[in-house]
């Protein structure tokens, strides 16, 4: 596969950093297209033709567009199986793995944003129940350690470590001992350091462009 077969749309300090980390862990060839949010590039016609919602991440692989963070994680880890970051169909962990990838977007993010906005949804109508139950479930899942599924490291660990590092850093979720240890363990991997360096460089370029634009 050539680099041009996988195009990755990315902006630093966004959810797409998790996908960049996954690509680095997979050692997958890709062409990065940076989307400068600081000058509103996400709202320009060129990018809206890729994702009409003006959001990152997005990938185009062999002509197929994939958006939504969990979908991209599922897709990429399956498309590049050489690093064994996705339990295959038939593996007993396949179901739990998919559950935790989708749980991030369907329950964790809504719970965090509702808590941040001081909105308490009616439990019987809420897709996630309540914030405390979501956090307790995460803490319990991490109890076996060192990763979400015990000793087995998967793409789900990258997604969750990225999300929990960001949300605990901003005080949006409690930094319990289990969560803190998990984030530190996963974020110490070399791929995270490479992504931090890439994002820092991109951010400088984006800020310079914004300053020049006035």
N, C-alpha and C positions, 0 to 999 in steps of 0.2 A: 504494500500500500504506500502511495506517495503522500507527502505532507499535505498536498492540496485536497486529498480525499476527505480530510476532517478539518473543518473550519470551526473555530471556537470564538464566540463573541463574548468579550469580557470587559469589565471595568473594575478597577481596584476599590477596595473597601465596600464590596457588595457581596451578595450570596455567591456570585460566580467564582470567588476565590476558592470556594470549596471544590468546584469542578476543576479548577486549575491544579489544585493539590492532587485530586484523583488522577488527572492526566499525567502528572509527574510520577505518582506512585505506579501507574500502569506502564510507564515508559512508552507511552503512545505518541506517535508522530502527529503533529497538528500544526495548523497555521492559525496564529492568534490575530484576531481583529479587535483592537481595543476601541471601546465606545466611550467617548469622553463625556461623562455626565455633567462636568463642570461647564461645558459650553453647550449643553442641551443636545448632544449628538443622538441621544436615544429618542428624540422627538423629530428627527429629520427623516425625510422620505426614504433615504437609503436604508436606514435601520428599521423603520416601520414596515418596510417591505419584507424584512426578515421576521420580526415579531411586532405585530400591530399594537401590542400592549406597551411597547417601548421599555421592556424589561430585559435584564440579563439574569442568568446565563441563557445562551442558545447555542446549539451546535447544528451544523449541516454535515452529514456523513454520507458519502456516495449519493448526494443529491437529496437525501431525506432530512427534513427539518425536525429537530427535537427541542422542545422547550420544557419548562417546569423542572425544578431542581431534582426531585426524586426520580422523575422519568429519565433524566439525563444520567443520573447515577446508575440506574438499572441498566440502561442501554449501554453505556461505556464499559462497565465492568463485565457485561456479557460479551461485548464486541471484542474485547481484548482479554481473553481468558488466561494468557500466559502467566500472569501474576497471581492467579487463583484468589482474586478478591471477591468473587461472587460464587456462593454455593450453587452448583448446577441443579437443574430439575432432576428430582430423584434423591438429592441429598436431603437428609432430615432437617438441615438448617435452612433450606431454601424458603420455606414458609415463614419462619421467624425473621429471616433476613429481609424479605419483602415487607413484612409487617412493620419492621422498625424503620425502614426507609420511608414508607408511606405515612407512618405515624408522625414523622417530623412535620410534614406539611399539613396533614389533616387534623392534628390535635395540638402538637407542641406550639407551633407558630400562632394559631388562633388563640390559644390559652395565654401566651405571653403578651400578645397585642391587646387582648381584652383586659388583662391585668394592668398593662401600661396605661391604657385609656380609661381605667377605672370603670370598666363596663362589666357588670356581673350578669351573664346570661342566665336564663331560666334553665336549671340543670336538665330538666326533662326534654328540653328543646336543643340543648347544646350538643354539638358534634363531639365534644371532648369531655363532657361532664363538668368537672371543675378543675381549677388550676392546681390545687393541692393534690388531687388524685393523679394528675399528669406527672407532677414532680416526684411523687412517691413511687410511681411505676418506673420512672427512669432510675431513681436511686436503687430500687430493688433489682433492676436488670443489671446494674453495674456491680452488684454485690459479689457475684462469682468471680469477676475480674480475670485477667487484667483488661479484657476487652468486653464488648457487649455480649459476645457469645463465648465467654470463658477465654481459653487460650487462643482461639482462632481469630485472626485479624481479617476484617473484611472492609469493603467499601463503606459499609454503614458506620464503621468507627470514624472514618474521615469526615463524613457528613455530620455526625453528632459531636465530635470533638470541636469542629469548626463552629458549629452553632452554639455549643455550651461555652466555649471560650469567649465568644462575642457577647452572649447574653449575661454571663456571670461578670464579665468585665465592665458592663454597663449597669450592673446591679439589677437586672431584670429578672433573674432567677437566683435562688440561693446557691452559693458556692459550698455545697456540702462536702465533707471529706472525700466521699466516693467520687463525686463529680470533679472536684479539684484534682484528685490523683489521676483520674482517667484523662482529663484534658492535658495535664502535664506529660503524661506518658505518651499519648498519641502525638501531641504537638512537638515533641522532641525529635520526631523522625525527620530525616534530612529533607524530605519533600516540602515540609512546612517552611523550613528555612529558605529554600529556593523560591518558593512562592512569595514569601515576605520580601525578598530582595527584588523580585520582578515587580511586585505591586508598588514598592517604594519608588522604583525607577519610573514606572508608568504614572504614578501620582505626580511626580515632579514635572513630567511632560504635560500632563493634563492641566496642572496649576499654571504652568508657563503659558499655555495656550489660552487659558481663561484670562490671565493678566494682560496678554497681548490684545485680546479681543475687547478688553475694557469693560 
